[in-house]
Amino acid sequence: MRGELMRTRETTREAQGGGLLAYIQSLGRDNLQSLTSSISQEVLDAMRLLIESILREADVGGDTFMETPGVKLRELLVWQLVTGYRLRELEAREELDRALTGEPE
């Protein structure tokens, strides 16, 4: 029974993004840079500002350390990924529209 409970907890953790967090943590610096190479500085700045705002609301700033449950960290990571993906998608759509209409950047 105990083993089954542990397996269920592990499956739940993975379903909540634990696998994604572990994957991102396992990437080397070069691989991380390749993930962001097609993203404009504006999108990266927007993502950074979002996180800074969330941390400021939690009274965490500068070199302050904060302890938080892994679930909350995963939630923050997932929201960051979704927001970044959506911003990049909008940016790519705008670039495509400009290319099709011949408008300058």
CYANA upper distance limits for C-alpha pairs under 8 A (distance plus 0.5 A):
  1 MET  CA      5 LEU  CA      6.82
  2 ARG  CA      6 MET  CA      6.81
  3 GLY  CA      7 ARG  CA      6.73
  4 GLU  CA      8 THR  CA      6.65
  5 LEU  CA      9 ARG  CA      6.70
  6 MET  CA     10 GLU  CA      6.69
  7 ARG  CA     11 THR  CA      6.61
  8 THR  CA     12 THR  CA      6.62
  9 ARG  CA     13 ARG  CA      6.66
 10 GLU  CA     14 GLU  CA      6.75
 11 THR  CA     15 ALA  CA      6.64
 12 THR  CA     16 GLN  CA      6.65
 13 ARG  CA     17 GLY  CA      7.12
 13 ARG  CA     18 GLY  CA      5.87
 13 ARG  CA     19 GLY  CA      8.37
 14 GLU  CA     18 GLY  CA      4.98
 14 GLU  CA     19 GLY  CA      5.54
 14 GLU  CA     20 LEU  CA      8.35
 15 ALA  CA     19 GLY  CA      8.11
 16 GLN  CA     71 VAL  CA      7.96
 16 GLN  CA     74 ARG  CA      7.72
 17 GLY  CA     21 LEU  CA      6.66
 17 GLY  CA     74 ARG  CA      6.51
 17 GLY  CA     78 VAL  CA      7.98
 18 GLY  CA     22 ALA  CA      6.59
 18 GLY  CA     74 ARG  CA      7.47
 19 GLY  CA     23 TYR  CA      6.57
 20 LEU  CA     24 ILE  CA      6.71
 21 LEU  CA     25 GLN  CA      6.62
 21 LEU  CA     74 ARG  CA      7.40
 21 LEU  CA     77 LEU  CA      8.21
 22 ALA  CA     26 SER  CA      6.62
 23 TYR  CA     27 LEU  CA      7.03
 27 LEU  CA     31 ASN  CA      6.40
 27 LEU  CA     32 LEU  CA      6.81
 28 GLY  CA     32 LEU  CA      6.81
 29 ARG  CA     33 GLN  CA      6.75
 30 ASP  CA     34 SER  CA      6.78
 31 ASN  CA     35 LEU  CA      6.93
 32 LEU  CA     36 THR  CA      7.27
 33 GLN  CA     37 SER  CA      6.46
 34 SER  CA     38 SER  CA      8.35
 39 ILE  CA     43 VAL  CA      6.95
 39 ILE  CA     44 LEU  CA      7.38
 39 ILE  CA     88 ARG  CA      6.95
 40 SER  CA     44 LEU  CA      6.99
 41 GLN  CA     45 ASP  CA      6.47
 42 GLU  CA     46 ALA  CA      6.65
 43 VAL  CA     47 MET  CA      6.72
 43 VAL  CA     84 GLY  CA      7.50
 43 VAL  CA     87 LEU  CA      6.81
 43 VAL  CA     88 ARG  CA      7.22
 44 LEU  CA     48 ARG  CA      6.66
 44 LEU  CA     84 GLY  CA      8.21
 45 ASP  CA     49 LEU  CA      6.54
 46 ALA  CA     50 LEU  CA      6.70
 47 MET  CA     51 ILE  CA      7.02
 47 MET  CA     80 GLN  CA      7.33
 47 MET  CA     83 THR  CA      7.79
 47 MET  CA     84 GLY  CA      6.75
 48 ARG  CA     52 GLU  CA      6.66
 49 LEU  CA     53 SER  CA      6.47
 50 LEU  CA     54 ILE  CA      6.79
 51 ILE  CA     55 LEU  CA      6.63
 51 ILE  CA     80 GLN  CA      8.23
 52 GLU  CA     56 ARG  CA      6.46
 52 GLU  CA     61 GLY  CA      8.23
 53 SER  CA     57 GLU  CA      6.70
 54 ILE  CA     58 ALA  CA      6.97
 55 LEU  CA     59 ASP  CA      6.80
 55 LEU  CA     60 VAL  CA      5.57
 55 LEU  CA     61 GLY  CA      6.97
 56 ARG  CA     60 VAL  CA      5.90
 56 ARG  CA     61 GLY  CA      6.49
 60 VAL  CA     64 THR  CA      6.38
 60 VAL  CA     65 PHE  CA      7.83
 60 VAL  CA     66 MET  CA      7.52
 68 THR  CA     72 LYS  CA      7.07
 68 THR  CA     73 LEU  CA      7.32
 69 PRO  CA     73 LEU  CA      7.05
 70 GLY  CA     74 ARG  CA      6.59
 71 VAL  CA     75 GLU  CA      6.69
 72 LYS  CA     76 LEU  CA      6.73
 73 LEU  CA     77 LEU  CA      6.66
 74 ARG  CA     78 VAL  CA      6.52
 75 GLU  CA     79 TRP  CA      6.63
 76 LEU  CA     80 GLN  CA      6.58
 77 LEU  CA     81 LEU  CA      6.65
 78 VAL  CA     82 VAL  CA      6.58
 79 TRP  CA     83 THR  CA      6.45
 80 GLN  CA     84 GLY  CA      6.44
 81 LEU  CA     85 TYR  CA      6.43
 82 VAL  CA     86 ARG  CA      6.57
 83 THR  CA     87 LEU  CA      6.59
 84 GLY  CA     88 ARG  CA      6.56
 85 TYR  CA     89 GLU  CA      6.52
 86 ARG  CA     90 LEU  CA      6.71
 87 LEU  CA     91 GLU  CA      6.64
 88 ARG  CA     92 ALA  CA      6.54
 89 GLU  CA     93 ARG  CA      6.66
 90 LEU  CA     94 GLU  CA      6.70
 91 GLU  CA     95 GLU  CA      6.74
 92 ALA  CA     96 LEU  CA      6.65
 93 ARG  CA     97 ASP  CA      6.67
 94 GLU  CA     98 ARG  CA      6.72
 95 GLU  CA     99 ALA  CA      6.69
 96 LEU  CA    100 LEU  CA      6.65
 97 ASP  CA    101 THR  CA      6.58
 98 ARG  CA    102 GLY  CA      6.11
 98 ARG  CA    103 GLU  CA      5.41
 98 ARG  CA    104 PRO  CA      7.31
 98 ARG  CA    105 GLU  CA      7.66
 99 ALA  CA    103 GLU  CA      7.24
